[in-house]
Amino acid sequence: MVLLLIGGGHAHLNILRDIRENKVEYQVTLISASKFQYYSGMFSGYTEGLYSEDDIRIDLEELCEQAGVSFVEDTIVQVDALFRKLIGTSGKTYDFKVVSFDIGSTIKELEGIVIQTKIKPNFSFPMEINEFRKTTFPVVVGGGAAGVEMALSVQAWRYKNDFPPNVKIISSSPILMSISKKANLKIGRIVEQKGIQLYENDRIKEVYTDELVTNSGKRMSSSNVFSLTGPESSRLFEDGSLPTDSKGFLLVKDSLQVETYPWVFGAGDCVTMDSYPTLPKNGVYAVKQGPILWHNINQYLAGKRLKNFKPQRNFISILSVGQRQGLIIYGKHAYYGKWPWWLKHWIDVKFMKKHMKK
Ligand SMILES: Cc1cc2nc3c(=O)[nH]c(=O)nc-3n(C[C@H](O)[C@H](O)[C@H](O)COP(=O)(O)OP(=O)(O)OC[C@H]3O[C@@H](n4cnc5c(N)ncnc54)[C@H](O)[C@@H]3O)c2cc1C
């Protein structure tokens, strides 16, 4: 095989769309853990009951067929970068000339705590969230954008479906603090208005069947803990054969290429760029890396010069906060209302349409 794409993440979607338009002369195979790629931008709307499962997922097999790319459903568990071989959970071995990883991240484990709801890999999301939103005492751990958005969406679903609106958030810091002070103040008010019980600057210490205890000694009812405490590296790169950062993310150069094995590329959450070690892991950067990744893979195969990926400093993020309202954040600015939700809806639907049958 000339090119193996591992994982149907955002950057690889861009490659598949491009191949669909401009065919390539060499063989390409996509190997992904599921034939569906679930789009996290629409997780909040699905949770609240605004979108169906088909609205939020891309059929990778179909997209590959349209592009003339082979599709294999498998989870890669071992990499031999030197001898250019991969092994999947199916036991199959895959050879390649060039490989690119876009396998996303997993959710951080909380030491000694049993987490009941896990939405990574992303194809487990609908089943997990369907259970969580009906649980007697839902607890979301994590005060970043994903945690707050999911808590607000579950709360909105519970209001609509006559379940007690009793979602709790436990966050080790003030919520959305890493984004901006203004966003933090606004979201604090929204969370309060929507009746979410918020516990900031605290952590879970112990979880029992129907309650949990925090580090500060608070006891609270809990029937299901949903952790969204930030991205953790997949275990794929942990055998040490490929360079990683201290957290196990694949280390790449500005060309999105591994220094020691230039035939290995990577993009999205699963990589750390050597020059930008603190770059946030989100869909925005994974999408933006797509065109450079594709250009560089082709340049490498042709023996030509590669380009560097330069991340933009600021980006717009829009959080769905329930009842078709949104909080739009750009740099230090934050605005809350109806139109940010409609803008988000328009962007997300447009993104999904790009992957539908032509
Ligand atoms: C609830 C929630 C909401 C979010 N909302 C936003 C948002 O609004 N905007 C934003 O920018 N970011 C958002 N994020 C972050 C965003 O989801 C991730 O940063 C983004 O999905 C990363 O994209 P990716 O291309 O790296 O990988 P992913 O989108 O995670 O895709 C990885 C793919 O690889 C496959 N895979 C995984 N492991 C293997 C393996 N070993 N072998 C083969 N295939 C494998 C998976 O099945 C999947 O198809 C959100 C995250 C969450 C949890």
The ligand as a Gaussian input file, in Angstrom:
#p B3LYP/6-31G(d) Opt

LIG

0 1
 C      -18.176000      16.929000      23.941000
 C      -17.113000      17.538000      23.073000
 C      -17.408000      18.656000      22.303000
 C      -16.411000      19.242000      21.511000
 N      -16.737000      20.324000      20.763000
 C      -15.786000      20.895000      19.990000
 C      -16.096000      22.041000      19.188000
 O      -17.245000      22.533000      19.180000
 N      -15.086000      22.586000      18.431000
 C      -13.827000      22.064000      18.424000
 O      -12.957000      22.595000      17.724000
 N      -13.503000      20.985000      19.171000
 C      -14.444000      20.382000      19.947000
 N      -14.130000      19.286000      20.700000
 C      -12.778000      18.692000      20.585000
 C      -12.750000      17.812000      19.328000
 O      -13.709000      16.780000      19.433000
 C      -11.433000      17.148000      19.086000
 O      -10.378000      18.042000      19.281000
 C      -11.386000      16.645000      17.651000
 O      -12.402000      15.680000      17.438000
 C      -10.051000      16.054000      17.305000
 O      -10.114000      15.659000      15.977000
 P       -9.150000      14.560000      15.432000
 O       -9.183000      14.688000      13.962000
 O       -7.834000      14.678000      16.090000
 O       -9.759000      13.145000      15.907000
 P      -11.211000      12.589000      16.108000
 O      -12.243000      13.505000      15.589000
 O      -11.309000      12.148000      17.531000
 O      -11.202000      11.291000      15.176000
 C      -10.381000      10.193000      15.454000
 C      -10.770000       9.035000      14.563000
 O       -9.818000       7.978000      14.691000
 C      -10.465000       6.730000      14.945000
 N       -9.528000       5.953000      15.764000
 C       -9.194000       6.180000      17.053000
 N       -8.234000       5.315000      17.442000
 C       -7.940000       4.554000      16.372000
 C       -7.010000       3.503000      16.131000
 N       -6.160000       3.082000      17.090000
 N       -7.001000       2.896000      14.919000
 C       -7.836000       3.316000      13.937000
 N       -8.728000       4.326000      14.110000
 C       -8.762000       4.943000      15.302000
 C      -11.770000       7.108000      15.603000
 O      -12.747000       6.104000      15.442000
 C      -12.112000       8.405000      14.846000
 O      -12.707000       8.099000      13.613000
 C      -15.098000      18.686000      21.499000
 C      -14.804000      17.554000      22.277000
 C      -15.810000      16.983000      23.047000
 C      -15.440000      15.752000      23.886000

